[in-house]
Amino acid sequence: MPVTRKEDIEVKKLFPGFEMKLVVDKDHGSQAITVISETLHPGGKIPTHRHKVEGAMYVYAGTGYLTIEGEGTHKVEPGMGLLVPANTWHSMGNDGNEDLMYVTAHPAVDVSREMKED
């Protein structure tokens, strides 16, 4: 059973104010799931994008917002579970004063994103 430790996982900075760590993925032995630890620093935003698979998020620190096309914008805070359906345009941002921290899980190892021109 592969075990990962936060100090051994590469931090990826894909957008300004955003950091992620692939905690469980194909490089860590998974065949069917990807789990990502994500942090949005105050003022950070993940641009509008979509994935081929659904994504489930659990927020455990900070506050912010999740915008889902067709549903509007939702305030997010610790203790909330969020679900973004497959192929749905969405974005996320931190409008608070603390880091927004959450875990995302996808039911596949290919969670590539398609970016939307804003």
Backbone torsions as a table, in degrees:
resi	resn	phi	psi	omega
1	MET	NA	115.0	177.7
2	PRO	-67.2	138.4	177.1
3	VAL	-123.2	134.8	176.9
4	THR	-114.6	146.9	176.5
5	ARG	-121.4	139.3	-172.7
6	LYS	-53.8	-35.6	-178.9
7	GLU	-71.5	-15.0	-179.6
8	ASP	-98.7	-3.3	-175.5
9	ILE	-99.4	132.5	178.6
10	GLU	-64.8	134.3	174.7
11	VAL	-87.3	127.7	177.5
12	LYS	-108.8	130.6	179.5
13	LYS	-114.3	93.2	-174.3
14	LEU	-85.0	-31.1	-177.7
15	PHE	-138.0	157.0	177.3
16	PRO	-57.8	130.2	178.6
17	GLY	80.0	11.0	-176.6
18	PHE	-129.3	133.3	176.0
19	GLU	-133.1	145.2	177.7
20	MET	-143.3	153.1	175.5
21	LYS	-130.9	126.7	175.6
22	LEU	-79.8	100.3	-175.0
23	VAL	-78.2	-43.1	176.5
24	VAL	-133.7	124.3	178.6
25	ASP	-163.5	-173.9	-176.6
26	LYS	-60.3	-31.2	178.5
27	ASP	-72.5	-14.9	177.7
28	HIS	-109.0	17.7	173.5
29	GLY	96.8	-0.9	-178.0
30	SER	-78.7	142.2	176.6
31	GLN	-108.3	-15.9	-171.8
32	ALA	-140.7	1.3	-177.8
33	ILE	-147.5	148.4	174.0
34	THR	-126.1	130.3	176.7
35	VAL	-121.9	130.0	-174.9
36	ILE	-126.6	131.7	171.9
37	SER	-92.6	123.2	-174.1
38	GLU	-125.6	144.8	177.6
39	THR	-133.4	128.3	172.1
40	LEU	-112.5	117.2	178.7
41	HIS	-74.7	159.2	179.3
42	PRO	-49.4	129.4	-178.2
43	GLY	85.2	-8.7	-179.6
44	GLY	-74.2	152.7	179.4
45	LYS	-146.9	139.8	171.2
46	ILE	-96.4	119.3	-177.9
47	PRO	-61.2	163.2	-179.4
48	THR	-60.0	128.7	-177.9
49	HIS	-157.0	175.1	173.9
50	ARG	-146.9	160.8	178.3
51	HIS	-121.7	157.0	178.0
52	LYS	-73.6	-15.1	-178.3
53	VAL	-122.6	158.5	177.5
54	GLU	-70.5	159.9	178.0
55	GLY	-133.6	134.2	176.9
56	ALA	-111.3	135.7	-179.2
57	MET	-124.6	146.8	172.3
58	TYR	-127.3	119.6	-178.6
59	VAL	-89.8	128.3	179.5
60	TYR	-122.8	-3.8	176.5
61	ALA	-159.4	146.8	175.8
62	GLY	80.3	-179.2	178.3
63	THR	-135.7	160.7	179.6
64	GLY	-179.0	-152.0	-178.7
65	TYR	-146.6	152.5	175.5
66	LEU	-125.1	123.3	176.8
67	THR	-106.6	124.4	178.7
68	ILE	-119.2	124.0	-178.9
69	GLU	-56.3	131.6	-179.8
70	GLY	88.7	-14.0	-179.2
71	GLU	-118.6	-17.1	-178.5
72	GLY	92.7	-160.9	-175.8
73	THR	-109.2	135.0	-178.5
74	HIS	-118.1	132.8	172.5
75	LYS	-70.7	137.5	177.6
76	VAL	-120.7	146.5	-178.8
77	GLU	-152.8	167.3	-178.2
78	PRO	-54.0	141.1	179.0
79	GLY	91.7	-2.9	-178.9
80	MET	-91.0	139.4	169.3
81	GLY	-102.7	137.7	-177.2
82	LEU	-128.9	142.4	177.7
83	LEU	-128.7	126.2	175.7
84	VAL	-111.3	117.5	179.7
85	PRO	-62.6	156.4	177.1
86	ALA	-57.8	147.1	176.1
87	ASN	58.8	28.3	-179.5
88	THR	-109.3	125.4	177.6
89	TRP	-65.5	133.4	179.0
90	HIS	-155.1	160.6	174.8
91	SER	-145.8	163.6	-178.8
92	MET	-142.6	146.0	-179.4
93	GLY	-147.4	161.4	177.4
94	ASN	-112.5	110.4	177.6
95	ASP	-106.7	14.7	179.7
96	GLY	-99.1	-169.8	-178.5
97	ASN	-104.6	-2.8	-179.9
98	GLU	-123.5	163.5	175.9
99	ASP	-59.9	136.1	171.5
100	LEU	-92.2	117.5	-175.1
101	MET	-123.3	134.2	-177.4
102	TYR	-156.5	164.6	177.3
103	VAL	-115.4	135.2	177.3
104	THR	-115.4	139.1	175.0
105	ALA	-125.9	136.9	176.9
106	HIS	-122.8	144.2	-177.1
107	PRO	-83.0	26.5	178.5
108	ALA	-159.1	161.8	-179.8
109	VAL	-87.5	-16.3	176.2
110	ASP	-97.4	94.4	-178.6
111	VAL	-111.6	32.9	179.9
112	SER	-54.4	150.6	-177.6
113	ARG	-113.6	148.5	172.8
114	GLU	-108.6	122.1	-177.3
115	MET	-86.0	146.5	178.1
116	LYS	-105.2	135.1	176.4
117	GLU	-72.6	124.1	178.8
118	ASP	-89.3	NA	NA
